[in-house]
C-alpha cells in the first residue's frame, strides 16, 4: 500500500539554519520539497563532482594489467579533489593534442603527393625576387597553359598535374586556365608537421601512463563522488532555504516537506527537542510533489528490484499495484520463457548463488528471491504445457506428458471439432487480459464507490467483458465463438454485444462525472472521438495479450531448431563436442532473447495496458528523506 503522508513546515532562526539542517538530516524523516539554491560553495561542490565523474569515467575505461588491484588508500578530500582536477586537465590536454594531430595529419595528407614542402626555401627564394605558387590542374589541361606563364612541373599522375608558377604576382595570373586551382601553403613545413605529430604522440603516451598510474585511486574517487552528492544536497538546501531579509539576529528561515504519518509523532518530538516551530497538515489534492512510500509484506516487496530498475513510481494519489504486478509478471515471465527446462536452469542457478552467498556470509541481493519465483513459474508453465528444452512429446517420458494439462499441452493431439493447442493458449492469454483488466476496473469502482463515477467504471468493465467474446470470435475461431451462438439457451454472442452497448452508455454518461451528470455528458460530447476510440482501445488492449503466446511460440521454435541442428551430430563421437557447444550456445541465446522479451512485453502489459485501465501515469516521486549517507 501507499503510506499516508503529512505535509510539514519548519520555522527556525536564520542564523541557526546550517546547524538545524544537520540535525534535520540526522532525523532522516523529512522528504523536502524541491529547492534550487545558489552559492559559491555549491558551485564549487558541483565542479568537484563533475571532475570526479569525468575522472572515474576516464580511469574506468583503461585496460589495466591483470595483476593490478584497486585498493583504496588513505587520501583526504582535498587530495582527491586535486587529483580529479589534474586528471580532467590532462584529459582536456589529450583532446587538444588529438585535435592538433588530426589537423597536422590532414595537412600532411594534403601534401602527400607534393613531397616535402619546406617553407623556409620558399621564403628564401622570395627574398631573391623569385616568388613561387603551388597549383594543380587536370592532366589533359596542363599542356594548354599559356606559354607566357612560367611553370615548373613537380609531378603528375593519370588524373592531375602538380606544378609551380614562377613570379605570378600576388593575385591569380590573368591567362591561367580556370581549371587550375591554387594550393595554399601548409601552416608549417611538412617535416615540422611530422615532428609536431611525433611530439604530440609522445605527450599523449605520457598522459596515458599517468592515467594508468592513477587508476589505483578509483575507489577513492568513487567514495569522494558519493560524499559530494550529500554535500551538494545539503548546500543546495542551505543556500535555497527561504528566509527573511532584514539581516537581524531574529531573522527567520523556513522549509517544507513531507513525513509519513506513522512517523509524525517521532518528527514532532524531534522538533520540540530542537526548539523548532512546526506545522502539520494533510496534503492537498493538487499538491504534485507529495512523495510515494510503498509499504508491503516481504513477499510483495520482492517486486521492488524490478520497479526500481524500471524507475516506475506510482503517484501519491494513484494505486499501489505491487502485489498484482508480482502475480501477473510471474505468469507472463513463465509464459514467455515457456520452457520447464529453462525454469529448472534458472532456479538451480539462483539457488546456487544464494547458497554461495549464505556460506560466505554475504547478504543475498533482493533480485535473487524474485529470480527464484520466476524460475518456479517457468517450471510450472513448462510442466502444464509439456515443453522441455524444445523436445518433442515423443522424446519425453510418459510421466511428464501425464502431468500436463491436455487443453494446452502439446502432448495431447486434438480431435475433430476440438480447438487446437494454439487456440486454447490464445484463449488463456485473452482470459488473462480479462482477469487483469477486470481487476483494474474493480479497483476503480471501489475507489469511486461514493460517487456516480462508479457507474463509469462499471460501464468500462461491461465493455471489457463484452469485447472479450468479440475477440475470441475474431481471433480464435469465428465458428466456435459465433456471434449468434446459444449456450444453455443464452445467446452469448448477442449478450456480449449488449454488454458493450450498455457499458458504452454508462461510460458516456458517468466517466467524466465530477458532481454534475449534465457536465459529464457534455464533456463526453466534446471528446466524442476519444470516447469512441476508447471502445477500440479496449479491443486492442485485449488483443495485446496475444503477445504472450506469440513470443512463447517463437522461443519454442528456436529451441526446436537448435535441437534439430544438433541432434544428428550427437551420433558422431568427433562431432559430440561441437553438438554440445551448439546446444549450449543456441539455448543460451534463446534464454537471453526471452529475457529481453520479458522486459519488453511482460513489463509492458503491467505498466501500460493494466495501468491505463487503472488511470495510472506513473508520475510519482519516490520518498527520499533528507538523511545522512548510509554507512556500509
Buried (B, 14 or more C-beta within 10 A) or exposed (E): EBBBBBBBBBEBBBBBBBEBBEBBBEBEBBBBBEBEBEEEEBEEBBBBBBBBBBBBEBBEEEEBEEEEEBEEEEBEBEBBBEBBBBBBEBBEEBEEBEEBBEBBEEBBEBBEEBEEBEBEEBEEEEEEEEBBBBBBBEEEBBEEBEEEBEBEEBEBEEEBBBBBBEEBEEEBBEEBBEEBEEBEBBEBBBEBBBEBBEEBEEBBEEBEEBBBEBBBBBBBBBBBBEBBEBBBBBBBBBBBBEBEEEEEEEBBBBBBBBBBEEBBEEBBEBBEEBEBEBEBEEBEEEBEBBBBBBBBEEEBBBBBBBBEEEEBBBBBBBBBBBBBBBBBBBBBBBBBBBBBBBBBBBBEEBBEBBEEBEEEEEEBEBBBBBBBBBBBBBBBBBBBBBBBBBBEBEEBEEEBBEEBBBBBBBBBEBEEEBBEBBBBBBBBBBBBBBEBBBBBBEBBBEBBEEBBBBBBBBBBBBBBBBBBBBBBBEBBBEEBBEBEBEEEEEBBBBBBBEBBEBBBEBBBBBBBBEEEEEEBBEBBEEBEEEBEEBBEBBBEBBBBBBBBBBBBEBBBEBBBEBBEEBBEBBEEEEBEEEBEEBBEEBBEEBBEBBBEBBBEBBBBBBBBBBBBBBEBEBEBBBBEBBBEEEEE
